[in-house]
Amino acid sequence: MNLRQIEVFHALMTNGTTTRAAEVLRISQPAVSKAVQELERTVGFALFNRAKGRMSPTAEGRLFFREVETSFSGLIHLKSAAARIRDFGSGEIRVASLSALSTNVMPKVMRSFQKRHPQVAITFQARMSSSVKELVASGQFDVGVAADEIDLAGVIARPYASYQVAIALPPGHRLQGRAVIYPRDLHDENFVALAPEDTTRREAEAIFAKHGVKPKIVLETPYSTTIAAMVEAGLGCGMVNPITADPFLGRGMMIVPFEPAIHFRTLLLLPPQREPSTIVADFIEELLKGSSGV
């Protein structure tokens, strides 16, 4: 007994005649008859009565067909699963991102992707960049976006987007009328700083040292969104990603360009030694469209 014989038997039972079964299967009528005869020899009983060129199922044939239908539905499910895996990988995608992009860039990317692939389940987590890297390196997540200060061992990394730093100012701050803020403007100012390991903070500290400037750090945090919230609350000014600060604007807080230019740089991370599935490749395509950095 083989799969082809079962397919022919199912087609014949479903369509009623060898002519129609042959058309559905795109084979000849003799091929249908031969497959049924071989199946009958294998099972050891007649599946059809043959009289005057017509075939009608026997009682045993009908009983056997019930079992075949159960198995055949499972086969159809397997074929569908295979097609889904071929076209979309597992039918789900797992994405991790640094917090700074989780409330602005990522929702737009997810929406565009979901419109293209409504059948694909998405798991998304916003984490610190080091955690994003670990999730991708371990193979638990398919795609990650992280800041460039991470250790790149164990992942495939490529540049993603770059965003020029702006200075966030609390309501009523003396620098709010400026078109540009320079290092000297921040000397001895209350300052909400990025975490010490952040490459953007290290670049800023090098610039401050070069100009003999020393802001008064009142709080440190790895999250640009937290800096914006703390600035809005009046703790001091701080360096932010403009797209992260956008939801806080119009409520008294302002952002002003900083010179010389410093950038928040992000990386697209992929697991090593794994070719992206079609669905992951499509998500990366949407990510690249959404990288509106300068």
N, C-alpha and C positions, 0 to 999 in steps of 0.2 A: 504494500500500500504506500503510495506516495502522494505528495501534495497536489500534483497535477491531476491525478485521478479523482481526488476529492473535489477539486475545483470543477472538473467536468461534470461529476455527479450532481453537485450543487446547482450548476447552471442548468442541467437538464431537468431537475426537479422543479426549479424555480420558473423556468420558461416553458416547460411542457412538451417541447418537440426538439428533436435533434437538429432540425434546421435552425430554429431560433437560438439554441444553445451554441451552435457552431458560429452563428453571426456575432453573438455576444463575446465569445472567446476568440473570435477571428481565426478559427481553424476550420478544417473541412469536416463534413458530416461523417465520413468514414473514420476520421480521427476521434470523433466523439464516441462513436460505437465501439471502437477498439479500446479506448480508455475505460469505458464502462465494463466491457467484457473482462479486461484485466483486473478491475476492481472486484468483480464478482468472483473470479477465481481466487483472489486473495482472501476475501471474507468468507468464502465457502457457501454462499447461498445466492439465489437469484434476487436481483434488485428490481428487475422489470419483467413483466409479461410481454411477449412479442407476438403479435397477431396481425396479419394482413398489413405488415409494414409499419404498424403503430406500436409504441412502447408505453405501457402503463405500469406504474409502480406496484410492486407486490406489497403485502402486509409487512414483510420483513424490510422491504425497501423504505417504507414509510417510517418504521421504527428507527432504522439506521439514519434516516434523514434528520430526525429530531436531534440525534447526537451530533450529526455533522453541523447542523445549524448553530449549536452551542459552541462547537470548536471554531466554526467559520467566523462567528462574530469576534472571537478572540483573535483570530488571524487578521481580520480587518483592523482591529485595534492595534495590533503589532505593526501593520503596514502604515497606519496613521502616525504611530509613535516614531517609526523610522523616518518618515517624511518630515515630521516636526523637528527631529534631531538633526536631520540633514540640512534643513532650511534655517532653523533657529537655535541650534544647540540644544540646551536642556529645556528651553521654553521659559527660562528665567534668567535674570541677570542681577549680579550683586555689585553694587557701586559704593565706594567710600570716598569722602571728600573732606578736606580741611574745612573748618567751620566758616571761614571767611567767605566761601563761595556757596554755602549751603542754603542761604536764604535769598539769593539773587540769581546767580548764573545757573545753578543746578535745577531749580524749579522750572525754568524756561526750557532747559535741555530735556528734562524728564517729560515735559508736556509735548514737545516736538517728537520725541522718540515714541511716546505712548500713542500719538496719533498714527504713526507709521505702523506700530506693532501693538495693537490693543490686546492681543492674546498673550503677551509676554509679561510675566510677573516680575516686578522690580523690588529688590531689597536695597534700601539706601541707609547709610549711616554717616553722620557728621562726627569726625574725630579730630584729635590732634594729628599733625602731619606724621609724626613718628608712628602712631598707631595705624594710620592709613597705610603706611609702608609695610608694616608687619602683616596686616590683613591680606594685602596683595601678595607679598613674598611667600606667605604660607599657602597660597592658593585658595584661601577661604573666599576671597572676593576677586571678581574678574577685572575690574578697572578701579584705579584710584587717582585722585588729584591731590597733590600735596605741595607745601612750600619747599623751596629748594635747599633748606638747611639740613634735610635728612641725609642719613647714610644710605647710599644707593646700592649697597651689597644685597644681592638676592632679588633684584627687580630689574625690569627693563624700563628705562626712564627716557622721556623725551620732553623738550620744552613745551609748555602748554600756553600760558598767557602771562603777560607782564602788565602791571598796573602802577602808574606813577603815584608816589606818596603825596598826600595832602596833609595839611595840619588842621585838625579839628579844634575849634575854639568854642568855649562855653558861652552861654548867653551873656551879652554885655561886655565881653572881653575887650581890652584896649586895642588888640590887633585886628579886630573885625573889619576895619575900614581898609586894610591893606590889600593891594592887588596880588602881591607876592610876599611870602615870609622867608627871611634869610636866617642863617644860623644865629647871628648876633641878636636877633629879635627874641630868641628863646632863652637867653642867658638868665639864670636864676628864676625862670618861670616854673610854677608848679606843672609837673609833666607826668602824664600817664604813659608808661613805657611798655613796649613789647618785651617778651621774655628774653633773657640774656643770650640764649642760643639762636635767636632769630637773626638771619643774615641781614635783614633790613635794619634791625637795631644796630648791628655791628657796623654797618656802613655809616649810619647816622652818627654813631659815637666817634668814628674816625674823622668825620667832617667837623663835628663839634670840637674835637681835640685840636684839629688843624687851625680852627678859628679862635681857640681859647675860650670856648663857650661851655658852660656847665649848667644844663637845666636841673631843676630840683625834682627828682623822681619821688612821687608820692605813692605810686602803685605800679606793680608790674603784672602783666597778664599776657598769655599767648594768643589771645583772641582779639582781632580787630573790632569785632562787634561789641565786645566788652569795653574796649577803649572808648568807642563812640558813646556808649551808655554812661560811662563814668564822666566823660567830658560834658555830656548833656546835663549830668547831675551837678556839675560845677566843681569837680575835683581838680581840674587843671586842663591844659591842652594836651594833644597827643597826635602821633602820626597814625593815619588811617588809610585804608584802601577806599578810594572814593565810592566804589559801588557798594561797599559794606556800610558806609556812612549814610548812604542815600535815604534810608527810612527815617533817619533822625533829623533830617533837614526840614526847615519850615517850622521848627518848634523852638527856635532860639539859637540852636547850635548852627555854626557855619563851618565850611571848609575852605581853605585858601591854599593855592599851590605853593610848594616848597622848592626853593632853589639853593644849591645845585640839585638837580633831579636825582631822586632815589626811587627804586622800583621794588614792588612786591613781585617776586618771580615764582611761578608755579610750574609743576611738572606733571605730566601724564604718566602714570605708572601701570605696568602690566606684569603679570606673573612670568617668570622665566621659563624657557623651554616648553611653551604652550602656544600653539598657533591660535589666534583669536577665531572663534566661531563666527558664522555669518552675522548672528545677532549682536555679538560684541563689536564686530567691525562696524555695524550700523550705528551702534551707540557712540563709538569713537567719532564717527562722522558727525553726529549731532553735537558732540562735545566741541569739536573743532569749529563748527559753525558758531557755537556759543562763546568762543573765546574772544570777547570784544575788548581785550586789553590793548594798551598802547605801548 
